[in-house]
Amino acid sequence: MERKINITQHSGTGMLWFIGWLFTVGYLKLGFFKGLLGLIVWPYYLGSHFAPLVGG
């Protein structure tokens, strides 16, 4: 019996998210701790905004 293993990489999406986060921190001229807080808060607001579009 032969098993097929499918490996999918989504590093492009993560890189796009990271670039967007860095842009947001730089654009708003946030300090280190506010930028770190933005790392946690920003994905939440994006998720709550786009969830109705995706059907969540």
N, C-alpha and C positions, 0 to 999 in steps of 0.2 A: 504494500500500500504506500503510495507516494503522497506526501503532504506538500501543499503549496503554501508558501509564506509570502504574504504581500506586505511590503514595508512602504509606508507613505510618509514623506517628510513635508512638514508645513512650516519650514523655517522662514519662508518668505513673508507669511502673515505675521509671524512674531517680530520679524525685522521691521516691517511696516509699522506695527504698533509701537515699537521702541523708537523709531524715527519720529513718529507723531508725538510721542511723549516728550522727547528731547526738544522738538520744535515748540511745544506748548510751554515747557519750562523756560526756554530761552525767550520766547515771544513775550511772556508775562513777566520776565525778569525776576523769577522766583529765586529765593535763596535755597540752600541745601535742604533744610528741613521741610520747607514748604514744597519743594520739588519732590521730596520723598513722600510727603503726604499726598501729593498729586498722583504719585505712582499707584496709590491705593484707591483714591477717590475717583480719578478720571475714568478708569475702566467701568466702575459702577454706573456712572452717569451715561456713558456710551451704551452700556448694556440695557439700561432702563429706557433709553431713547429709542434704540433700534429693535427692542424685543417685540413690539407690536408689528413691525414690518416683517419679521421673520416668523411670527406666529407663536411667540412664547408667552 
